[in-house]
Amino acid sequence: MTVAVGSAFHAASPTASHAAVSYTAQAGGHRALTISLFVAFVLVTLYITFWASRQTRTATDFYAAGRSFSGVQNGIAIAGDYMSAASFLGIAGLIALFGYDGFLYSIGFLVAWLVALLLVAELMRNSGRFTMADVLAFRMRQRPVRTAAGVSTIVVSIFYLLAQMVGAGSLVALLLGVKGAIAQNIVIVAVGALMIFYVTVGGMKGTTWVQIVKAVLLMAGTTLVTLLVLVKFDFNVSALLSTAAEQSGKGAAYLEPGLKYGATATSKLDFLSLALALVLGTAGLPHILIRFYTVPNAKAARKSVVWAIGIIGTFYLMTLALGFGAAALVGSKAIAASNKAGNTAAPLLAEAVGGGAGSTGGAVLLAVISAVAFATILAVVAGLTLASSSSFAHDLYANVIRKGQASEADEVRAARIAAFVIGAISIVLSIFAQKLNVAFLVALAFAVAASANLPTILYSLFWKRFNTTGAVWSIYGGLISSVVLVIFSPVVSGGKTPLISGADFHWFPLENPGIVSIPLGFLCGWLGTVLSKDRSSEEKYAELEVRALTGVGAH
């Protein structure tokens, strides 16, 4: 593609020093506006949470919002749960820094919904009550399968939580002009405290309404910035891409495959591994799966997915304008100077299209978009914390520790305690993960979900012979292999921005383990089944089949 740039667009492309001006402007008179918007959103969500708490009386209310949401409402909430900090901050940053290769993240996240729609959404809703383990353990021995499913749910949720809270630290540091590790750590602790409050007080109903409000705000804010970017280029997409290529400093290579993936055989394998994790991971994400239990019937579950796909698809198309617009109007050097991983590209773009650093319009739009991103983070972390704490209370505490003898009040109490513990663990781990791109962290969560959860879900729903041993082997095989490969990958040591600096003990060359761990998850489930003398009940499988197709008897 020929790279041609009009002089009108050069003026809108600041250098790295321009990013410093942005900090200065924010630290001045516009900071009050930013703080006001943050406080306004937090107050609204706190009111929603208190309101929901008055309607949360039973376990069904806490776990599934009394199954009272319509398909449209749940579809918007699913979109709000799914369009995370990785989507808004991480993907925009990756596109701004790596062009074509960055947009591959968007494609993976979007295509993943087809797998969720075709394979698991309706079947899981029909055959389960509150958690993923309700389906997996239905025709198996309860304790070993629920234990494995509960552990997997918590691990996946914590990986995902890391991404959201790292994004929060980067965002608020930019917004308020705070510098230094201590200030960002305080931000992460504050986000963690809010997410714990949403879950413990509001349960699923409060969390769902927070996600609906967040989805509406995110779509409105993203649409506004997208339109302003296109107006800057007279709706000429070719001019936008050409300008982005020049301002990236990489020329035509910016718009072609291979800038991030493809330079070596290892990077090509890494991309394939990433793609597998993204496409297959959604159908195994616990916080997405439990959303299908909040609707009253299968028809509403299908409508939920259709609405979610429409909203999510529109959003990911707009990430093109966010990423390439940031490269064109802010410049890749300025974005990298603000945040090496690119996590602040979208807020900086909002400032640029609003009038630039130091202008009232730029400050207003930067504050609005950053507040929307903050809302995004809070809504998603609440959903993740709810999924993991619900799994602990319903699967591990009620069915494994108490052997089915816990009362509903005991379950809900255990879920609230678990939310505190899981929130605290996530806060501590997030403090050490701040150098990593949030979209990349989410890809790791997807890899674990695709390796441990998806094989077990598919085998449980579609393989009559599948048994308890196969389920346990499948979950632990996929979970352990993916986590071990991440620990000994360049992500933790020996990479460009590792979790542990000054050490190199990696032996697995890929950053994403999906290409190895996903087949291992399927293989372990098959081996465990064929090598075991366990025989699953044909009657139970027939009953599960009826439930999955009709929903009869599940709730």
Secondary structure, 3 states (H helix, E strand, C coil): CCCCCCHHHHCCCCCHHHHHHHHHHHHCCCHHHHHHHHHHHHHHHHHHHHHHHCCCCCHHHHHHHHHCCCHHHHHHHHHHHHCCHHHHHHHHHHHHHHCHHHHHHHHHHHHHHHHHHHHHHHHHHHHCCCCHHHHHCCCCCHHHHHHHHHHHHHHHHHHHHHHHHHHHHHHHHHHHCCCCHHHHHHHHHHHHHHHHHHHHHHHHHHHHHHHHHHHHHHHHHHHHHHHHHHHHCCCCHHHHHHHHHHHHCCHHHHHCCCCCCCCCHHHHHHHHHHHHHHHHHHHHCHHHHHHHHHCCCHHHHHHHHHHHHHHHHHHHHHHHHHHHHHHHHCCHHHHHHHCCCCCCHHHHHHHHHHCCCCCHHHHHHHHHHHHHHHHHHHHHHHHHHHHHHHHHHHHHHHHHHCCCCCCHHHHHHHHHHHHHHHHHHHHHHHHHCCCCCHHHHHHHHHHHHHHHHHHHHHHHHHCCCCCHHHHHHHHHHHHHHHHHHHHCCCCCCCCCCCCCCCCCCCCCCCCCCHHHHHHHHHHHHHHHHHHCCCCCCHHHHHHHHHHHHHCCCCC
